[in-house]
Amino acid sequence: MTTRDSFSGRFGIIAAAAGSAIGLGNIWRFPYMCGQNGGGIFLLVYIACILIMGRPIMLAEFIIGRRAQSNAYRAFKILSPGKPWHLIGVLGIVTAFVILSFYSAVGGWTIEYIFRSVTATISSQPKEQFESFIGTSYQPLWYQFFFLCLSLGIVMMGVKKGIEKSTRILMPLLFILLIVLCIRSVTLPGASEGLMFLLKPDFSKLTGNSVLQAMGQAFFTLSLGMGCLITYGSYIKRNEDLAFTTSMTTGSDTLIAILASVVIFPAAAAFHIEPDSGPGLLFITLPGMFQQMPGGMIFSTCFFILVGIAALTSAISLLEVVVSFCVEEMHLRRGLATALVAVCVFMMGILCSLSLGLVPELKLFGMSIFDLMDFTSSTLFLPIGGFFISIYVGWILKKHITVREVIGNGAPKPIYLRIFFFLIRYIAPASILAVFISGLFRSS
Ligand code: PHE
């Protein structure tokens, strides 16, 4: 048995978990989903999903990982030998692949925008520029490749050095920059309409489908339901307080998503960009704002670099799920495993990228391959994984879990744990089922 690498200290774990959670999901995906699903009402449902499903399931994943000291697949084999629970781990590995294929495409767009900011080649017609970049060239593929190579390099270096270092300094910087951009955005003429769109829930926009999307987004943004945080939990030392780590991670993740939206919607309103513009929303809204700011290109460069790094730290956590499986279960060398995984992801990623532009025929079930990958992974697989994780911890593991095991050396919070077990046993799985039923079977 090899000894497992572990995160150094409390801040290291939170930085790593937040590094996985905070990424394109917060800055790119949340605002565009929110824009397509009615604004304020989506924000409200999303926060509810974070509280009643996201938080308890995150804690559940940490508990499983730390208890089993292993990757998601083996964790279930160790804790429940001879039972099929390890299929959750298998589903997680498939999901990680699927997410990476479209995630790396968007990671690539971010890199393109770093170059555009540095070379000051963002046009005064950001919408047309974005559409022609995505729709008429092979360029996105190069950037996607570059993004994957960067993630690969970091994963090859191993968990502690790679993941922890990059997040410690850069996530706080991203936070500060977002605050500065919020101030700029809300003071633009015409911004208030965008702010109202985000903050005033319009209950008539509430549909089964939008609740389904909000639930998927809650899982996606917190990196839940696919064993990613089970693997991370295995790197957390026994004396650390998992409840505290969970609160800090979910709190900072939600805050970043809200800040990103407070930047994007007022700016979109000021520049007459429809909030339901879809996946390009971030890339067509912000360039307009940067052009109107003194030192705009410097802000733009810093912003896209920080978003790129946030995307990298999340992509790394996705790669890590698959790589640790290949290394620990298939006994491949780490370098080889990482390279193999990246090549497979890139091949799927090419299909995703091309389906948005050059080869629009790449469609299945009426959706582009890009949308299909996004939908199946985030809206279906992650909540399905989360459902079984909550059943597993709430009904199978519960009788063995002690308070000390959850809180380590932290102060005991009996109420917190009682609420946790209530949510994880009943509320989280029942809500996931209810949302599936209302979103999938009633929307058509
Ligand atoms: N949470 C990441 C983000 O918001 C994406 C992710 C999903 C990472 C699932 C790992 C697992 O960008």
Residues whose N, C-alpha, C, O or C-beta is under 5 A from the ligand:
A	BS01	LIG	S20 A21 I22 G23 L24 G25 N26 F220 T221 L222 S223 L224 C228 S314 S317 L318
